Amino acid sequence: MGVLCLWGALSALSAPVFAQSLATSARQLPKGSLKLLAYYQGVQDQTVNFTLANAANCATTGGVGFACGQTGDVEAKGSGGQGLLKLVYQPWESFQYYAVGGIGDYALTVPSTTINNKLTGDTPGWTLGAGLKAVIIADTPLWYSPAVAIDASIMRSQYKFNRRFPGGGAANQNNDINQALGMTQYQVALEVSHLFKLTDTLDKKDVQEMGRTLVDPRFDLEPFAGVKWSRRQSDLHDLQDGTHAGGKYDAILPFVGLRIPVYEHEALFAEASFNDGTAYSAGLEIRFK
């Protein structure tokens, strides 16, 4: 009951931010383990903050700007998706080190005076990052003793926009732009997980005595969940006149996920968070040793 109350409180206090998927459970790995994860991560209608210190111009040289006279925090909306590869290595007992990289697309809707401008690009953007996970409590067969881990990471993304679509339509207006959106995200997550063995593996001797071919009926599920603290810094750079519009946002965001072991070294997983938009990911995990 206490966990449910805490979960509800964190959900109510959560603020919108595009949190990076962990894509792994809190379970400890064998010493010397190396695994590769390939997955897709997407987001819809996510809030991106821009802090305007002075009254914003109606439009920049490239034709994209914020509403006239705006100051303070201005919210834009972002949507997109990317394919990612994550390499995880655990050299010793407790710490897991990882690197992440991938490419994808992102569109940003920026409010202006009377309409919303949607910024898009033809060239895929990129994401690079690295992180560290520390297993605090190891998983045990007891359902009330799950694994607990802390995950910390830093990510950098870059997207270029070359076209603008005015929300209200504008006749005889040039929609070509030259802008770049850079985002740096610092994230710390507290995660819990537990491996549930739903069926027992048949004893090999018993199966042979029954005159049947040995089949492993194991079916495992490993749910994971937790909360993330994330600071995301955004910078929208007009490459034609050199102007910048940037901001940062701190947030606490709950997340849930499910890992399904398929074989000894392969697994499927999915993860999602829902708060002012939808963020989700799903993919394949392969452990080499």
C-alpha positions in Angstrom: 0.0 0.0 0.0 2.9 2.4 0.9 4.5 1.7 -2.5 1.2 2.5 -4.3 0.8 5.7 -2.4 4.3 6.8 -3.2 3.8 5.9 -6.9 0.6 8.0 -7.0 2.3 11.0 -5.4 5.2 10.9 -7.9 2.8 10.6 -10.8 0.9 13.7 -9.6 4.2 15.7 -9.2 5.6 14.6 -12.5 6.5 17.2 -15.1 6.7 16.7 -18.9 10.1 15.7 -20.3 11.4 13.2 -22.9 13.1 10.7 -20.5 15.6 8.3 -22.0 14.5 4.6 -21.8 16.5 2.4 -19.6 15.6 -0.7 -21.7 17.1 -3.0 -19.0 15.9 -4.3 -15.6 17.6 -3.9 -12.3 18.8 -7.5 -12.3 22.5 -8.1 -11.6 24.5 -9.7 -14.5 27.2 -12.4 -14.2 30.8 -11.1 -13.9 32.2 -10.3 -17.3 28.8 -10.1 -19.0 28.4 -8.2 -22.3 25.1 -7.6 -24.0 23.7 -5.7 -27.0 20.2 -4.1 -27.1 18.6 -2.9 -30.4 15.4 -1.0 -29.9 13.1 1.7 -31.2 12.2 4.7 -29.0 9.4 7.2 -29.8 7.6 10.2 -28.3 4.4 12.0 -29.1 3.4 15.6 -28.1 6.3 16.1 -25.7 6.8 19.5 -24.1 10.1 21.3 -24.7 10.8 24.5 -22.8 12.4 27.7 -24.1 13.3 30.5 -21.6 13.1 33.9 -23.2 15.0 36.5 -21.1 13.9 39.5 -23.2 10.9 40.2 -25.4 11.1 37.8 -28.4 11.2 39.0 -31.9 8.2 38.3 -34.2 10.4 36.3 -36.6 14.0 35.6 -37.2 15.7 36.0 -40.5 14.7 32.4 -41.4 11.1 33.2 -40.7 10.7 31.2 -37.4 10.3 33.0 -34.1 8.3 33.2 -31.0 5.3 35.4 -30.4 6.0 39.2 -30.2 6.8 40.4 -26.7 7.0 37.0 -25.1 9.2 36.5 -22.1 9.7 33.7 -19.5 9.1 30.1 -20.3 7.5 29.2 -23.6 6.3 25.7 -24.3 6.9 24.0 -27.7 5.7 20.4 -28.6 8.0 17.7 -30.0 7.3 14.4 -31.6 9.6 11.8 -33.2 11.3 8.4 -33.1 14.8 6.9 -33.3 16.5 3.5 -33.7 19.1 2.9 -31.0 21.9 0.4 -30.1 22.9 0.0 -26.5 26.0 -1.9 -25.4 26.2 -2.9 -21.7 29.2 -4.4 -20.0 29.6 -5.6 -16.4 33.3 -6.2 -15.7 32.9 -7.0 -12.0 30.1 -7.6 -9.4 27.9 -4.6 -9.1 28.5 -1.9 -11.8 27.3 -2.0 -15.3 28.7 0.5 -17.9 27.0 1.3 -21.1 27.1 3.4 -24.3 24.1 4.3 -26.5 23.9 5.6 -30.1 21.3 5.9 -32.9 19.6 8.0 -35.5 16.1 9.2 -36.0 13.8 12.1 -36.8 12.1 14.8 -34.7 9.6 17.6 -35.4 9.1 20.6 -33.2 6.0 22.8 -33.1 6.8 26.3 -32.0 4.2 28.9 -31.0 4.3 32.3 -32.8 2.0 35.3 -32.8 -1.1 33.9 -34.5 -0.2 30.3 -35.7 2.0 27.4 -34.7 5.1 26.7 -36.9 6.0 23.0 -37.3 9.7 22.6 -37.9 10.9 19.4 -39.7 14.1 18.2 -41.4 15.0 15.8 -44.3 18.3 14.7 -42.7 18.1 12.2 -39.8 19.3 13.4 -36.4 21.7 11.6 -34.1 21.9 10.6 -30.4 24.9 9.6 -28.4 25.2 8.9 -24.7 26.8 6.9 -21.9 25.8 5.8 -18.4 26.4 3.7 -15.3 24.1 1.4 -13.4 24.8 0.3 -9.8 23.0 -2.8 -8.5 22.2 -2.0 -4.8 20.2 -5.1 -3.9 20.4 -8.3 -5.9 17.3 -10.2 -7.0 16.3 -13.3 -5.1 13.7 -16.1 -5.7 11.5 -14.5 -3.1 8.8 -12.3 -4.7 9.1 -9.7 -1.9 12.8 -9.3 -2.4 13.3 -7.6 -5.8 16.4 -6.2 -7.3 17.1 -2.5 -6.8 19.4 -0.4 -8.9 20.4 3.3 -9.6 21.0 4.4 -13.2 22.8 7.6 -14.2 23.3 8.8 -17.8 24.1 11.7 -20.1 22.7 12.0 -23.6 23.3 14.4 -26.5 21.0 14.8 -29.5 21.1 17.0 -32.6 18.4 17.6 -35.2 18.5 20.0 -38.3 15.3 21.6 -39.6 15.1 22.9 -43.2 11.3 23.3 -43.6 8.5 25.1 -41.7 4.8 24.4 -42.0 2.7 27.4 -40.7 -0.3 26.1 -38.7 -2.7 28.5 -40.2 -1.3 28.6 -43.8 0.4 31.6 -45.3 0.2 32.5 -49.0 3.4 33.4 -50.9 5.6 32.7 -47.9 9.0 30.9 -48.1 8.9 27.8 -45.9 12.7 27.0 -46.2 14.6 27.5 -43.0 18.0 26.5 -41.6 17.8 25.8 -37.9 19.3 23.2 -35.6 17.9 21.8 -32.3 20.5 20.5 -29.8 19.4 18.7 -26.6 21.5 17.5 -23.7 19.9 15.4 -21.0 21.1 14.4 -17.6 19.2 11.5 -16.0 19.2 9.6 -12.7 16.7 6.7 -12.2 15.8 4.5 -9.3 14.6 1.1 -10.6 13.2 -2.1 -9.1 12.6 -5.4 -10.9 11.9 -9.1 -10.2 12.2 -12.2 -12.3 9.1 -14.4 -12.0 9.4 -18.0 -13.0 5.9 -19.0 -13.9 6.5 -22.7 -14.6 9.2 -25.2 -13.4 11.6 -26.8 -15.8 11.0 -30.5 -16.2 13.6 -32.8 -14.8 15.6 -34.4 -17.7 15.5 -37.9 -16.1 11.7 -37.8 -15.6 11.1 -36.7 -19.2 13.3 -39.5 -20.6 11.4 -42.1 -18.4 8.2 -40.9 -20.0 9.6 -41.6 -23.4 9.2 -38.0 -24.6 11.6 -35.5 -26.2 13.0 -33.1 -23.6 11.2 -29.7 -23.9 12.0 -26.8 -21.6 8.6 -25.4 -20.6 10.1 -22.4 -18.8 8.2 -19.2 -19.1 9.6 -16.2 -17.3 8.5 -12.6 -16.9 10.6 -9.8 -15.5 8.6 -6.6 -14.9 10.5 -3.4 -13.9 9.5 0.0 -12.8 10.8 3.1 -11.1 11.1 6.9 -11.2 13.5 9.1 -13.2 14.8 12.6 -12.4 15.8 14.3 -15.7 17.2 17.6 -16.6 16.9 18.5 -20.3 18.7 21.5 -21.9 17.5 22.6 -25.3 18.9 25.1 -27.8 17.2 26.1 -31.0 19.9 27.8 -33.2 19.1 29.8 -36.3 22.0 29.0 -38.6 21.2 32.0 -40.9 21.4 34.9 -38.4 23.1 33.1 -35.5 20.4 33.7 -32.9 19.6 31.2 -30.2 16.6 30.3 -28.1 17.2 27.8 -25.3 15.9 26.6 -22.0 16.0 23.8 -19.4 13.5 21.6 -17.6 13.7 19.4 -14.5 11.2 16.6 -14.0 10.4 13.5 -12.0 8.8 10.9 -14.2 7.5 7.3 -13.3 8.1 4.5 -15.8 7.1 0.8 -16.2 8.5 -1.9 -18.4 8.5 -5.7 -19.1 11.4 -8.0 -20.0 10.6 -11.4 -21.5 13.4 -13.9 -21.6 13.1 -16.0 -24.8 16.2 -18.2 -24.5 19.2 -18.2 -22.2 20.9 -15.3 -24.0 18.0 -13.5 -25.8 15.1 -11.5 -24.5 12.4 -9.1 -25.6 11.5 -5.9 -23.7 9.2 -2.9 -23.7 9.1 0.2 -21.7 6.6 3.2 -21.5 5.9 6.4 -19.6 2.7 8.5 -19.8 2.7 12.1 -18.8 1.9 15.0 -21.0 2.5 13.0 -24.1 3.5 9.4 -24.6 7.1 8.0 -24.6 7.7 4.3 -25.4 10.3 1.8 -26.5 10.6 -1.8 -27.5 13.3 -4.1 -28.8 15.6 -7.1 -28.5 18.4 -8.0 -26.0 21.3 -10.3 -26.9 23.7 -11.4 -24.2 27.0 -12.7 -25.5 28.5 -13.9 -22.2 
